[in-house]
């Protein structure tokens, strides 16, 4: 939800739209952006009710402004996604659903999940991957979870790209692969700022790109149906 990943979403969505439609096409989009400091503070307090109310308020603004599909550009804040779906009537594209589908399509059965401690330790994300997509999900040990969490909040959301931090994450990924994981979910929309495809000798699932791609596909498929 930091602007560091929001700008990547915006770029992905527009580039994917241009690739699919050609010419000078770009995406029709509406963005509502929050002060990330406030979200971070509430997250660390565990005040998910307040975050849910904020998400509901901004989701209503999007629908009233004419949006026809909602994306929540954060893996972690999907913890309160029901606050959005309860107050809106337009489709909501859940990031864990599109990620689970992408993992399935690569024939990966056991996958490691990296993200904030909230994403790695709570069930809201893993449960969808396990129950809806039949995946076995593993996460790092406590030290590993702390490492990923700290890199996200102390560096990536602030636009800090640190070579040593990248080496730590790659080493952590390799440990998880040695433990039997067949792929790595970059389950924080800031993590792809540091880890790219090819940095790890296994499939890596960039949730930012996966989410953006499925949003564009959904929008264009809907447009085709309307124009029939």
GILINWO-V94703 format. One record per pair of residues at least 24 apart in sequence whose C-alpha atoms are under 6 Angstrom apart, sorted by the first residue. I is the first residue (numbers start at 1). J is the second residue. Records with the same first field share a line. If there is no record, write none. Layout:
# GILINWO-V94703
I=J, J
This chain:
# GILINWO-V94703
1=73, 74
2=36, 157
5=189, 190
13=212
52=80, 83
56=83, 84
74=189
75=188
76=119
79=124
95=211
100=129, 133
108=182
109=135
110=135, 136, 137, 181, 182
111=137, 181, 182, 183, 184
112=137, 138, 139, 181, 184, 185
113=139, 185
114=186, 187
115=187, 188
116=149
117=149
